[in-house]
């Protein structure tokens, strides 16, 4: 594909001045029909809404392989102590492997890292890099990054852009890693770049940090709770149970609700439980893909899972549902603290960072795996074999009645009246 000439700094700056932080970008401008089941929440104007009835066409839907370019940026005030190859290895193949497992092989990322550093025109300290980065300084950083990369990178070839900064530069703050959305897409090499992943991680980086940030590229919200004063526990909403809550979690596989949203679960794998009559169903472990092994009732490997029901949903209001899924120690959840039926509440009007999903603790008076769980009070949240649990406030009861020979879970769900 022919290269376009380098745009002038003024032209790039004009585009970059439309930059907005991910936390304030709102309002879906386009939609693609997705699901019409009565339990599918509507997509709303909330940032990264958890609605699944339509897909926001401003985002790439990860149902086919995507290509990503990794651009490595150095600065005049530092000499890199690592190589681009070392930094690329910090994130790949771990990020691709995570998505391959989470999507049951339906999606992967093909990384294309540059082999050398590209020099930014200003010292790292001039950009004021930090978590709550000012829009003008961030715009200046991206303007300079695109200008430095454009002579060597044909952005039209890639679906995802990672700008990776020298982790040893004095102005680089590892807490600033995030996805930046452009209110007005930047037109580069004949294509619109709508969002960029800015990576400022130390070497070696936080576990699965790039997989988490890439989730935002696919319209997934932050599920952690950020204390107003920056202190206190960040993991009170979902604990270990989804990568968008914590990349350090013991069970970081995406919730079944997110897999449904992303197109990795077929409609037949989602059951909408309606009416007042108890519904019995068999839930396959969320991590089990077609033909993949799972753990049987006695802990032995079991086969033949992957195509059955993965998610059960009970509508509890116009904007809320309860979701039920089986979680166990396999796949991305191989280090899971506890296994069983995980229950969580989903809200489509709640924005990213505000608790759009909250795990319901079936054992509120105990905790587990305190030595390595990100939030021990929720580490033992699932309903275990032989237990029954009534969701406070909603009256919905779930009973785990048994396991199949293949390792699936026999469950009875009884919709009830709210307390």
Secondary structure, DSSP 8 states (H G I E B T S, - for coil): --------HHHHHHHHTTEE-GGG-------EE----TT-----SSTT----SEE-TTS---SS-EEEEEEEEE-TT---SS-HHHHHHHHTTHHHHHHHHHTTTS--EEEEEEEEEEE-SS-GGGGT--TT--HHHHHHHHHHHHHHHHTT--GGG-SEEEEEE-TTSTT--GGG-EEEEEEEEEEETTEEEEEEEEE---SS--TTHHHHHHHHHTT----S---TTS-S-S-TTTTTS-TTT-TT-TT-S--HHHHHHHT-S-GGGEEEE-SSS-EEEEE-BTT--TTEEEE-TTS-EEEEESSS--EEEEEEETTEEEEEEEE-SSGGGTT-S--EEEEEEEESSS-TTS-SEEEE-TTTT----TTT-SSHHHHT-SB-TT-EEE-TTT--EEEEEEE-TTS-EEEEEE-----
